[in-house]
Amino acid sequence: MGIIYVISIILLLITFILIKKTDKRINIISFISIALVMLLCYNALVCYILTFIVVPITLLNLTIINAVFTVLMGFIIYKKREIQKYKLDKTRINMYMYNFNCYTCSFIYGIWFST
């Protein structure tokens, strides 16, 4: 069941990235970062609503809800026949990779020398 849930999350992210938000071109690296944070907030909200209406939080329920939202956003994309245009900014890629490498190295360094 976990694999199907991961597939539903990936499809949800793809449809959220493709749905038209503005006429301008958006930086893809920044938007993927925002989309991942929004995914975490979305999952927390869905779990809160399921808890509030006394429905058990299982991967099956979350997969079904993700599939419903994916189909709705896919229908909006199909109806408008437009997708968002993106650009790739090399300086932002370098900035994000530098931060990722610094955090990864400091994390590994902390684990290596903590024992």
C-alpha positions as CSV (number, residue, x, y, z in Angstrom):
1,M,0.0,0.0,0.0
2,G,2.9,2.3,0.7
3,I,4.0,2.2,-3.0
4,I,0.6,3.2,-4.2
5,Y,0.6,6.1,-1.7
6,V,4.0,7.3,-2.9
7,I,2.7,7.1,-6.5
8,S,-0.4,9.2,-5.5
9,I,1.9,11.8,-3.9
10,I,4.1,12.0,-7.0
11,L,1.1,12.4,-9.3
12,L,-0.4,15.0,-7.0
13,L,2.9,17.0,-7.0
14,I,3.1,16.7,-10.8
15,T,-0.4,18.0,-11.4
16,F,0.1,20.8,-8.9
17,I,3.3,21.8,-10.7
18,L,1.6,21.7,-14.1
19,I,-1.6,23.6,-13.2
20,K,-1.5,27.1,-14.6
21,K,-1.0,29.7,-11.8
22,T,0.2,32.8,-13.6
23,D,1.1,34.0,-17.1
24,K,4.7,34.7,-16.1
25,R,7.4,32.1,-16.1
26,I,8.2,30.7,-12.6
27,N,11.5,29.4,-11.4
28,I,11.1,25.6,-11.2
29,I,13.7,25.0,-8.4
30,S,12.0,27.5,-6.1
31,F,8.5,26.2,-6.9
32,I,9.4,22.6,-6.3
33,S,10.7,23.6,-2.9
34,I,7.5,25.5,-2.2
35,A,5.4,22.5,-3.5
36,L,7.2,20.1,-1.1
37,V,6.4,22.3,1.9
38,M,2.9,22.7,0.7
39,L,2.6,19.0,0.4
40,L,3.5,18.6,4.1
41,C,1.0,21.2,5.1
42,Y,-1.6,19.6,2.8
43,N,-1.1,16.2,4.5
44,A,-1.3,17.7,8.0
45,L,-4.6,19.4,7.0
46,V,-6.1,16.3,5.5
47,C,-5.1,14.2,8.6
48,Y,-6.6,16.9,10.9
49,I,-9.9,16.9,8.9
50,L,-10.0,13.1,8.9
51,T,-9.5,13.1,12.7
52,F,-12.1,15.8,13.2
53,I,-14.8,13.8,11.3
54,V,-13.6,10.6,13.1
55,V,-12.3,8.7,10.0
56,P,-9.2,6.6,10.6
57,I,-6.0,7.9,9.1
58,T,-4.7,5.1,6.9
59,L,-2.6,5.1,3.8
60,L,-5.7,3.9,1.8
61,N,-7.7,6.9,2.9
62,L,-4.9,9.3,2.1
63,T,-4.3,7.6,-1.3
64,I,-8.0,8.0,-2.1
65,I,-8.0,11.7,-1.1
66,N,-4.8,12.3,-3.1
67,A,-6.3,10.6,-6.1
68,V,-9.4,12.7,-5.9
69,F,-7.4,16.0,-5.8
70,T,-5.2,14.7,-8.6
71,V,-8.2,14.0,-10.8
72,L,-9.7,17.4,-10.0
73,M,-6.5,19.3,-10.8
74,G,-6.1,17.1,-14.0
75,F,-9.6,18.0,-15.0
76,I,-8.8,21.7,-14.5
77,I,-5.7,21.4,-16.7
78,Y,-7.6,19.5,-19.4
79,K,-10.5,22.0,-19.3
80,K,-8.2,25.1,-19.6
81,R,-5.7,23.4,-21.9
82,E,-2.9,25.4,-20.4
83,I,0.1,24.4,-18.3
84,Q,2.4,26.5,-16.3
85,K,5.6,27.6,-18.0
86,Y,8.9,27.4,-16.0
87,K,12.4,28.7,-16.3
88,L,15.7,27.2,-14.9
89,D,17.9,29.7,-13.1
90,K,21.5,28.4,-12.8
91,T,22.4,30.7,-9.8
92,R,19.5,29.4,-7.8
93,I,20.5,25.8,-8.6
94,N,24.1,26.5,-7.3
95,M,22.7,28.2,-4.2
96,Y,20.4,25.3,-3.4
97,M,23.1,22.7,-4.1
98,Y,25.6,24.6,-1.9
99,N,23.1,24.7,1.0
100,F,22.2,21.0,0.5
101,N,25.8,20.0,0.5
102,C,26.6,22.1,3.6
103,Y,23.7,20.6,5.6
104,T,24.5,17.1,4.4
105,C,28.1,17.4,5.3
106,S,27.4,18.9,8.7
107,F,24.8,16.2,9.5
108,I,27.3,13.4,8.5
109,Y,30.0,15.1,10.5
110,G,27.8,15.3,13.5
111,I,26.9,11.6,13.3
112,W,30.5,10.5,12.6
113,F,32.0,12.3,15.6
114,S,29.1,11.9,18.1
115,T,30.1,8.3,18.9
